[in-house]
Amino acid sequence: MSVNTFYNLTEQPWVVIAICLVTLTIALFCIRFFIMYWLKKWTSHTKFIFDSLFIESISKPLTLCTIIVLLTIIEQGLLIQGEPVTHFISFSTINIILGLVAIILFFDRFFIGTINYYSKESAVVFNSQSIIKGVIRVSVLSVGILVLLGTLGISITPIIASLGITSLAVALALQPTLENFFSGVQLVIDKPIRVGDFIELESKEQGFVEKIGWRSTWVKMLPNNMIIIPNSQLSKSRIINYFYPEKELSVPVDVSVHYSSDLEFVEQVTLEVARQVLIDHEWGVDDYNTFVVYHTFDNSSINFTVMLRAKEYFNRFWVKSAFIKALHKRYNQEGIVIPFPITAINTSQETANFNNAEH
């Protein structure tokens, strides 16, 4: 392109405006980039968490502030050669809206980031983070909308006055939803279940608690599918929490031996096997004081229960399986008999009955 051609293009006002506008936009966003880069580099050397949260929270609001600065320069006529633009659009109104949106985004991201941080430190916050985040976002958005309306000159007094009647109507219309919400709050405060707990429902379904939400609780069952239960229904039902007050639990194993067995020797051998299994197995509690309890004279055997200990409910199957295999092998070595079921027929009594019947 020749110099004359370039001069002719630049003689057009809109070309000059476009070039200056693009240049200014690039310059402002470069400034924003270097500000964010410097702040992130500065906060990376500190251990204080809230300065990092502050920097992460101002990323998008700072972009909106950059646009506000750009629009302000345009409005002042620095790039339009003194021509008024207010008859097309009110840049001041746009700047106010963008400024309030930036403030809303900042507080939303800052509070949500704070909840995410403390959810790693506190079990209460971790279990209730979805509900807390929802309440915070609704509150920030509601206050932001009211401030925006008031700033734009719209009276919010009638809106606030009508909230009472509106709230009553909404409460009646959303009664099931509100019931589930407050039931979720009750579950979070009382903590009968927590995220990650393994529970058994009243309907006998078992699974891990994945999420306690506004309306429902999500439980991941062992077959890897999900059951979703309304909070109101869950709060009224009986639940077995296998992770409360601790994850460890007893694992009873029923065993039978022959009537001719030496019960003292059987108990000694059984305890030796049980203790060794709990020590060797990765999911056994090695310091648990296992014991044996005889309880039944059965038809063809003497029955007793061996009490083991597993680290979690789901681990009990493998601990029990390892114990049964080890015990069966040891019983064979020691000559301890696990009897088959035996049914005896007393032929003399049966014959006597037959003879009496003939007479």
Secondary structure, DSSP 8 states (H G I E B T S, - for coil): --HHHHHHHHTSHHHHHHHHHHHHHHHHHHHHHHHHHHHHHHHTT---HHHHHHHHHTHHHHHHHHHHHHHHHHHTTTTTTT---TTT--HHHHHHHHHHHHHHHHHHHHHHHHHHHHHTT-HHHHHHHHHHHHHHHHHHHHHHHHHHHHHTT---HHHHHHHHHHHHHHHHHTHHHHHHHHHHHHHHHH-SS-TT-EEE-TTS-EEEEEEE-SSEEEEEETTS-EEEEEHHHHHHS--EETTSS-S-EEEEEEEEE-TTS-HHHHHHHHHHHHHHHHHHSTTB-TT---EEEEEEE-SS-EEEEEEEEESSGGGHHHHHHHHHHHHHHHHHHHT-----------HHHHHHHHHHHH-
